[in-house]
Amino acid sequence: MAETKELSQRIIEVSDQDLPLHCPMPDMLKWNAHPRVFLAIEKTGEAKCPYCGTDYKLKGGPRQGGHH
């Protein structure tokens, strides 16, 4: 699971346990700073929140096929 982060941190590494990915994540100190938005990270291994600009990187890179 992702560690507790502030929204000011711009790159967060996430794992399969964090999927489906959404920002802000529940363990962020400012979890209610903007509306929750789900981010499609599985195909590319990377996603950027359109609200706060936080970059997410998926440990192990993109996923092939199906749900995890």
Secondary structure, 3 states (H helix, E strand, C coil): CCCCCCCCCCEEEECHHHCCCEECCCCCCCCCCCCCEECCCCCCCEEECCCCCCEEEECCCCCCCCCC
